[in-house]
Amino acid sequence: MPLVVVGSVALDSVETPKETRENILGGSAVYFSVAASYFAPVRLVGVVGEDWPPEHTQLLQSRGINVDGLQVVKGGKTFFWRGRYLENMNDRETIDVQLNVLADFDPKLPEECRRSPFMFLANGSTTTQLKAIEQSIGATLTVADTMDLWIRTEREQLEEMLTKIDGLVLNDSEAKLLTGEENLVVAGQKVREMGPRFVVVKKGEHGAMFFSQYETYVLPAYPTEKVVDPTGAGDSFAGGMMGYLAEQGNFEPTTLKKAMAFGILVASFTVEDFSLDRLINITREDLERRMEQYQQMLSF
Amino acid sequence: MPLVVVGSVALDSVETPKETRENILGGSAVYFSVAASYFAPVRLVGVVGEDWPPEHTQLLQSRGINVDGLQVVKGGKTFFWRGRYLENMNDRETIDVQLNVLADFDPKLPEECRRSPFMFLANGSTTTQLKAIEQSIGATLTVADTMDLWIRTEREQLEEMLTKIDGLVLNDSEAKLLTGEENLVVAGQKVREMGPRFVVVKKGEHGAMFFSQYETYVLPAYPTEKVVDPTGAGDSFAGGMMGYLAEQGNFEPTTLKKAMAFGILVASFTVEDFSLDRLINITREDLERRMEQYQQMLSF
């Protein structure tokens, strides 16, 4: 089933202890789209400036991603982010953020996107996310991501959004920030009580936790020694998860758990190189093979 | 099969954000013994002072733990540790350490302990651990724990010990400290290359990783919202793991993985109350029931 994603499209400069890459393809909706494209037809809604290299659009299209909802602002500059990873490759500093055209992003969902049964609001301002929700017509599953910035600055809008979505994806420190709870199991349940039917807490190198009214579980990350660039891991996780749900066309508990596992595996590929460099060079078979190893790892 | 453990026996004072307990039963060998006692006959080798309450010995004996190797030093005082857990219940500060009789601990393994086929060297000075290894006669599996203090102060002895043991258990920050590697998968493999056939890296609330020449895998912790006192979780983990191996009488790859899972589950009970208060009040059936839930959680 079709899956629409609304979120940031970016040019990133990424510094790691070993290497720096300038102006590479990034953005929450981009990582999400490419990850999800292994499973389902994806429609991307976002905004870029005139500096946006056309080959990035071509790359998305080569993955079958529909970009009718990608606005190009004449004379504008694409959202830019510069980050630096510390030696442990888990902690990072944001060195520079230039919102540019993202500052005035007013998502306009083309008719087909509005009617998409699966919808994901990738990381971005809560106000923008709410605007997208308003345009959706009968989505059967709406899931959103958020981050510390919006928890701090758009708390009210976030609380409103939580009553309008089916699922929320956020990372561990954000779940603690949102609830004031230090125990992650308690925090996850508290977020769920704020509205969504399920909550997924991403724990980076430690995997992800799932919370619904009936279930609490955790799946570990796929152990990998090759972490080149963690940027986009969380967005890829969400893309793999939502993509699998859209492919299956349902969000039953068993489907959700396998979707989370696929999210973890897609993310494990993303971090193996800069930008989308690794993710665009895998096949569905690579994912299935890693899934087999992952399930093997978790059975005893 | 019989399992001998050599390690610390302590009186702890534990401060948590909610409650403080003074002079409660603790020590690496104690947590290990009680955890392992659900699976196999355990023999404890350690040292206490004259202040050691006899009811603690009786508690160990009530779990079928043989204490012939527990030396009581006349006029001596038992090893004392005071720790304080921060709000997140993961980080802790050591407020006070009084080595007392542990400072001169010279382990004397009774004949039966020397002939034990399974041996665990719980957290303690590497020099002491080496002395215990010297006394062992044909142990089929010798596994040790260590910590940052010994990595820093007894590096040479530790490197020697790593060539004499079959397995090493340590936590994530210690694996990084020992190898200078920030990636845990790389760090774990590097520790293994220092000697032991397998290495288990404990990640606290995030579970544990296993490394052998042929396998690398990770198992998540059992998600629990009730964390009252994390003291002894790592030692209980090792006790559950080694206890199950001793019960099965082998350390085949499939046995090792299930042993690690039992370690995780025993530890999940330990943290639910202070000292051994929760651990001594469960049954093997409670462990099997949690194992069923755990395996269910990891299957999709």
Interface residues (C-beta under 8 A of the other chain):
Chain A: E87 N88 M89 E182 N183 L184 V185 V186 Q189 K203 E205 H206 G207 M209 T216 Y217 V218 L219 P220 A221 P223 T224 E225 V227 T254 K257 K258 A261 Q295 M297 L298 S299 F300
Chain B: E87 N88 M89 E182 N183 L184 V185 V186 Q189 K203 E205 H206 G207 M209 T216 Y217 V218 L219 P220 A221 P223 T224 E225 V227 T254 K257 K258 A261 Q295 M297 L298 S299 F300
